[in-house]
Amino acid sequence: MSNNTETPSWIRCELFEKVLRDNIKGFGKIENFKVYPALAPGENYATVMLKVHIDYILETQQVEKITFMLKVPHDNELYRNELTKWDMFATESGMYNEIVPEFEKLYIRKGIDIRFGAKAYELPVSEEYILLEDLSRRGFRNVQRQNCLDLAHCQGVLKKLAQFHAASAVWVQENEPFPKLYRPGMIRKEGMTLLKPMLTSSLEHVLRAVKHLNNSDKYHTKLQYFGEHLEEALLGQEVADERDFLVLNHGDCWANNIMFQYNELGELQETYFVDLQLPGYRSPAQDLLYFLISSAQLDLKINRFDEMILYYYENLIEHLKMLEYKKPLPCLRELHQMLLRDSIWGIIALLVTMAAVLCETTNEASIDNLTSDSPESQKFKELLYTNERFLQHLGAVLPWMFNRGAFDI
């Protein structure tokens, strides 16, 4: 086993025997077992992602190997005092084992095979964990986040979001509302002790970066006023407007939470979501703004924003009809109204997620440095908000959001 300090001591090879026995015909015994960090610093923040490598012997004595992805909590005070307020492991476990399979069954019922992510497995332990198939074994991979997503990849994500959102709307139509566990999402009152300071600190760094832009004074004044009313703006999203077309949002849809599979010609053929720990039941504006602002290439996220929204909308309507959604279909105008009203999701992406996407890999990247005001945190945030790539995106995104009234309180 790896000596990495964040590998929990409870992870032992015998815990995986039932998973292997249930999923591998002729499984005999485990020959070799090791666990090591799956991602470099800056590729994942809220949890620890580990890769489990197992060499096993079949009953025929043939030796094979398999890998799994194992997500576990950080072993620190930040997780115990703050991140537990989001119930991320209970939520994600329910998403993988209950909610997403039911979404997929809605399509199977219509004779259509649409999948949203990896298969999940259960271990005989009471610890917090998520165990998933290693999608890289099927050729899935992330796009290098700093390059952001081009048109084909954005369309792959938007189509998959449309399929996911449509299934969620039909699920509510056929069942009762989603259980409370899946409804709040990222913004909740009990999480303000972490979310507000993190966004306030990020805003301070963005205010410094704004000085590099033309007409910086008008942006600086508006951003400063917005910052003074940040909690009010955040809590305005705590409860969904029941008059809107509501869906279950992925909730944290950015480049590293999306994996892609390609055919032999290198063409994109499948898109899967990972990190289903912060779903939220509200308008689809959340996923659309958060994804496009954080992760689309610069020429797409602003100049072709309406085109991207239309592509999503056409796929949403197609799949709502496919699944026999019985309520009135949302119109494109209503979707754009939601995008304007729910601008806070674009602001969150601008303040935090876009910077994380565009930053070079660094050992300074961690959840502690993202959320605190320590000297190490300030050093990390200087890297986030002063690099040329971020300033270029900021110079396009901020005026666009300003002109749409996103910062009006």
Summary of the structure (lengths in Angstrom):
residues: 409
radius of gyration: 21.5
end to end distance: 52.2
largest distance: 73.1
contacts: 1316
relative contact order: 0.13
helix: 51%
strand: 14%
